[in-house]
Amino acid sequence: MGRVRSDSARCAAWVVTAAGILLAALTACGSPGGGAPQPDGRAGRPGAAGGDPHRVPGIGPGLWRRVPAGSKQVVAVYGDGADSAGSTVVLYTRRGEAWRRVREWRAHNGRKGWTTHHRSGDRRSPVGVYTLTDAGGVLGDPGTELPYTRDRSFAAPRWWARSYWHDFDYVIAIDYNRVRGTPPNDPRRPEGESRGGSIWLHMDHGSGTSGCVSMPRQAMEFLLRALDPDRHPVVVMGDRAHLAA
């Protein structure tokens, strides 16, 4: 079982003293403001059979060299296009020297697409390779091996549209501009507030996000149960052109 930290003193302390920061964190992840939803499009089959089995399909040398040598789990997020909010998420695991596809889902990313220079409020998801070390949400631990923080403070504000209310029932922190080993809603930004933060995998509301990657509930539950800290999971994310570079 994961290490449940639902009453973490550290989390509770900053919730009490920094409610404004919490709201900013939630807004960064998936607030309903900031533009019209983008269409999903149709998912392709990223990485068709016949490619190099020693590399996750569709990931070129530029990003692949940033995947830690010890990583045996990759969550690949294949964005439909540089300015599209639609994407496909695929979980890969490494057996021996070969990578194999485990499961695939349709998803959403930032409503304005992708960027290699993410900034707070740009409504784009950051291209890159990031570790996955911490999880949490409104709901209880579904059986993950990741450290898991359950707390009502994850709940989306009720003045958001109803379709957004369950976005943060489950979240997995993407280690972009955050302190690893802390709850996903820890407000610290090591690279500064202007670089944004609170970039998560979380539950989908049917349209683009403010920078996170969102998936159906069953996908989040599957990932939470599948990801194993001992296998050093990472997410490799971006639009297809940037991923292949």
C-alpha positions in Angstrom: 0.0 0.0 0.0 1.1 3.6 -0.5 2.0 5.8 2.5 -1.3 7.7 3.3 -0.7 11.2 4.7 -4.2 12.5 4.9 -3.6 14.5 8.0 -0.1 15.7 7.1 0.8 18.6 9.4 2.9 20.1 6.7 0.0 20.2 4.3 -2.5 21.4 6.8 -0.2 24.2 7.9 0.1 25.8 4.5 -3.6 25.3 3.7 -4.4 27.5 6.8 -1.8 30.1 6.1 -1.8 30.3 2.4 -5.3 29.8 1.1 -4.6 32.3 -1.7 -1.7 30.3 -2.9 -3.8 27.1 -2.8 -6.4 28.8 -5.0 -3.7 29.9 -7.4 -2.4 26.3 -7.5 -5.8 24.9 -8.4 -6.3 27.7 -11.0 -3.0 26.8 -12.6 -4.1 23.2 -12.9 -7.6 23.3 -14.3 -9.8 26.3 -13.8 -12.7 26.8 -16.2 -11.6 30.3 -17.3 -9.3 31.2 -20.2 -10.9 30.2 -23.5 -13.2 27.8 -25.2 -12.7 24.1 -25.1 -10.8 22.5 -28.0 -12.0 19.4 -29.9 -10.5 16.0 -29.1 -9.8 14.9 -32.6 -9.1 11.2 -33.0 -6.3 9.3 -31.4 -3.7 7.8 -33.6 -1.6 4.7 -32.7 1.6 6.4 -31.4 4.6 4.2 -32.0 3.3 1.6 -34.4 5.0 -1.8 -34.4 8.3 -2.1 -36.1 10.2 0.7 -34.3 13.2 0.4 -32.0 12.1 -1.7 -29.0 14.8 -0.1 -26.8 13.0 3.3 -26.9 9.4 4.4 -26.3 7.8 4.9 -29.7 7.5 8.5 -31.0 10.2 9.9 -28.6 13.2 11.2 -30.4 16.8 11.4 -29.1 16.4 15.0 -27.7 14.0 14.0 -25.0 14.9 10.3 -24.7 18.4 11.1 -23.4 16.6 12.9 -20.5 14.8 9.7 -19.4 16.8 8.3 -16.4 18.6 5.1 -17.2 16.9 3.4 -14.2 13.4 4.3 -15.3 11.2 1.3 -16.1 7.9 3.1 -16.4 7.1 5.9 -18.9 3.8 7.7 -19.1 4.0 9.2 -22.7 1.6 12.1 -23.5 1.3 12.5 -27.2 -0.2 15.9 -28.0 -2.3 16.1 -31.2 -0.6 19.4 -32.2 1.4 22.3 -30.8 -1.8 24.4 -30.4 -4.2 21.6 -29.7 -5.8 20.6 -26.3 -6.3 16.9 -27.4 -3.8 14.2 -26.6 -3.3 10.5 -26.1 -1.7 9.0 -22.9 0.1 5.7 -23.1 1.7 3.8 -20.2 4.8 1.9 -21.2 6.9 -0.5 -19.0 10.4 -1.8 -19.6 11.0 -5.6 -19.4 14.7 -6.3 -19.8 15.8 -3.9 -22.5 12.5 -3.7 -24.4 9.6 -1.3 -23.8 6.0 -2.5 -24.2 2.7 -0.7 -24.3 0.4 -1.4 -21.3 -2.6 0.8 -21.7 -3.8 3.8 -23.7 -6.3 6.6 -23.1 -7.6 9.8 -24.7 -6.8 12.9 -22.7 -6.6 16.7 -22.6 -3.6 19.0 -22.1 -3.4 22.8 -21.9 -6.3 24.4 -23.8 -3.8 26.5 -25.9 -1.5 23.5 -26.5 2.2 23.1 -25.6 5.3 25.1 -24.9 9.0 24.6 -24.3 9.0 27.7 -22.1 6.1 27.4 -19.8 5.0 30.5 -17.9 2.3 31.0 -15.3 -1.1 31.7 -16.9 -0.1 30.8 -20.5 -2.6 28.0 -20.7 -0.1 25.6 -22.3 1.4 22.4 -21.0 5.2 22.2 -20.6 7.1 20.0 -23.0 9.6 17.8 -21.3 10.6 14.8 -19.2 9.5 14.9 -15.5 9.6 12.4 -12.7 6.4 11.2 -11.0 6.9 10.9 -7.2 3.8 12.1 -5.3 0.0 11.7 -5.5 -3.1 12.7 -3.6 -6.6 14.0 -4.0 -10.0 14.4 -2.4 -10.7 10.7 -2.5 -9.0 8.0 -0.5 -5.9 6.1 -1.7 -7.0 3.6 -4.4 -4.1 1.4 -3.8 -1.0 3.2 -5.1 2.6 2.7 -4.1 3.3 6.4 -4.5 3.1 8.5 -1.4 -0.5 9.6 -1.2 -2.0 12.7 0.5 -5.8 12.7 1.0 -7.1 16.1 1.8 -10.3 18.1 1.2 -8.1 21.1 0.3 -7.7 19.5 -3.2 -11.4 20.1 -4.0 -12.1 22.5 -6.8 -13.9 25.7 -5.8 -17.7 25.3 -6.1 -18.0 28.5 -8.0 -16.3 26.7 -10.9 -18.6 25.0 -13.4 -20.0 21.7 -12.1 -18.1 19.7 -14.8 -14.8 20.7 -13.0 -15.8 19.8 -9.5 -14.2 16.3 -9.5 -11.0 17.3 -11.4 -8.8 16.8 -8.3 -10.5 13.7 -6.8 -7.2 12.0 -7.9 -4.0 13.7 -8.9 -0.4 12.7 -9.6 2.1 15.5 -9.4 4.3 16.1 -12.4 7.6 17.2 -11.0 7.7 20.5 -12.9 8.9 23.4 -10.7 8.0 21.7 -7.4 9.6 20.1 -4.4 9.6 16.4 -4.9 8.6 14.3 -1.9 5.9 16.7 -0.8 2.1 16.6 -1.3 1.1 17.6 -4.9 -0.5 20.9 -3.6 2.7 22.1 -1.8 2.9 25.7 -3.0 6.7 26.0 -3.2 8.2 26.9 -6.7 12.0 26.4 -6.7 12.3 28.1 -10.1 10.1 31.0 -9.2 6.4 31.8 -9.4 6.7 33.1 -13.0 7.5 29.6 -14.2 4.2 28.3 -13.1 3.5 25.1 -11.2 0.8 22.7 -10.0 1.1 20.7 -13.2 -0.7 17.5 -12.5 -2.2 14.4 -14.1 -5.8 14.6 -12.9 -9.3 13.7 -13.8 -10.9 15.0 -17.0 -13.7 17.5 -17.3 -14.1 17.1 -21.1 -12.0 19.9 -22.4 -8.5 21.6 -22.2 -6.8 22.5 -19.0 -4.7 25.4 -17.7 -1.5 23.3 -18.2 -2.2 19.9 -16.6 -3.0 16.6 -18.4 -6.4 15.2 -17.6 -7.8 11.7 -18.1 -10.9 9.7 -17.3 -11.3 8.4 -13.8 -10.6 4.8 -14.7 -7.3 5.9 -16.3 -6.2 7.8 -13.1 -7.1 4.8 -11.0 -5.2 2.5 -13.3 -2.1 4.7 -13.2 -2.2 5.2 -9.5 -2.2 1.4 -9.0 0.4 0.7 -11.7 3.0 3.3 -10.9 5.8 2.0 -8.7 8.4 4.3 -7.1 10.9 1.4 -7.3 10.5 1.5 -11.1 11.3 5.3 -11.2 8.3 6.4 -13.3 8.5 9.5 -15.5 6.2 11.3 -17.8 7.4 12.3 -21.3 5.0 14.9 -22.6 4.6 17.3 -25.6 3.1 17.6 -29.0 4.1 14.9 -31.5 6.6 17.1 -33.3 8.5 18.2 -30.2 8.4 14.6 -28.9 10.0 13.2 -32.1 12.8 15.8 -32.3 
